[in-house]
Each structure stands twice: as C-alpha cells, then as structure tokens.
Amino acid sequence: MKVLEIKNINKSFNERKILSNFSLNMEEGEIVSIIGPSGVGKSTLLRCINGLEKIDSGEILINNKSLKRKKDKISKEANLEVGLVFQDYNLFPQYSVIKNITLPLTTVLKIEKEEATKQAEELLKKMNLLEKRYSYPYELSGGERQRVAIARAIATNPKIICFDEPTSALDPKLVMQVSKTIKDLANIGKAIIIVTHDISFAEQISDRIIDVKLEFVKWMWKVWCGKWDL
C-alpha cells in the first residue's frame, strides 16, 4: 500500500534552490535511503515531509492527505503520520526520558497521563531502556539517547519514520543495533526514509537508494534539453 507520494516539490532558501522537482513514492514496509553531499537538500527533504519546512511548490501526500497547506486540518492529521529522529536527537534536556516520550502523547494526541506512561514504558522496554526511564538525557550515552529519540518518534504510531544520519558517530556495535531497529520497524509496515552519508550502511539496509545530487543533475539535463518546462 502506498503511504507517501512526493510530487515535483521545490524548496529554496534566500533564492538558493535546494530541492528541484523532487518526486518519490513509497510503500508500507519499504526502506529508502537518501544520499548525496552536504548542502544538496537531504535533511531539508525530511523536514518538508515532516511539515517542519513549507515547500514552495509541488505536493506531499501521506495516506492521500496533503501536507501542502500547513494550517489545514487535513495537513495536521497527515503530519501525525510522520515521525522524525533528528541527527542530534533533539531530546528535551529538562525532562526525564519518560516525559520526553509521553509529551507528544499527552499534548498532541491528548492521551491521559497514566495511559501515556504505560505506552512509553512499553516502548522503552522494547528499546532495552526501561531502567533509564527516570534518567535525564545528559545521563545517557549517545546510543541510549538515540534509542529514546526513536521511541519518541514512534510513540504516536506514525506510518512513516524519517532518520537523519542515524549512524553518525556510532560505533559498529551500535550501528548493528540501529540497523536491527530500523528493519524491525519496516517489518511491521513502517515506511522508513534514511538520510545518510554512510553508503555502506545504505547499501546494507535499503530497498532503494536515491542520490539527491544525481536527481538534481537529471532535472537540469531535462530542462536543458527542453523536455521539461520551468
């Protein structure tokens, strides 16, 4: 089943084109890695899919719900279908591990605190972090913080989970753990998008690999040949 449709999206910052007519379709359980050098729009693409950045043109559909109009009710519903694991994890330093996970459940989904805590503890148990539920982010290792970030991203049960450089600064053992976690998520039907510089990791885990820079070059060539209109 198709869960994501990206149709010819464009995004610029200060007149600098970052994404040019980028398109992508994804099915449930599919793992797609986005590669390319720094500055070609990989992380920007994730932020557009997550609704953190507004696209200039084109359309993003999640389960046939549009993200195009950010203030639209349907867009908010679609936005709940996407989880994002940031490269630097973006955990709230002033909150415990358990509160970092329950916060989106109680504030966004309006789940009662007791039920939210129960769900968060189940997620932490799966991540082998239940004993760390009352710890704070500064008390955790990098691998532990990443697993908390993953638990928070999947707490709202999104259809799509985006990972921004998930293996950055991790040792080989932790890379294997992250790989297993991602595959487990795909096996239960989550569509996974990974932005990475680690080509060997992308080759090992992905169903498809997309080079953003190459896609831009292809687009420019078609424009130059007169096959597409600007």
Beta strands, then each sheet from edge to edge (+ up, - down):
strand 1: 2-13
strand 2: 16-27
strand 3: 31-35
strand 4: 57-62
strand 5: 65-66
strand 6: 82-85
strand 7: 160-164
strand 8: 191-195
strand 9: 208-211
sheet 1: 2+ 1- 4+ 5-
sheet 2: 6+ 7+ 8+ 3+ 9+
end
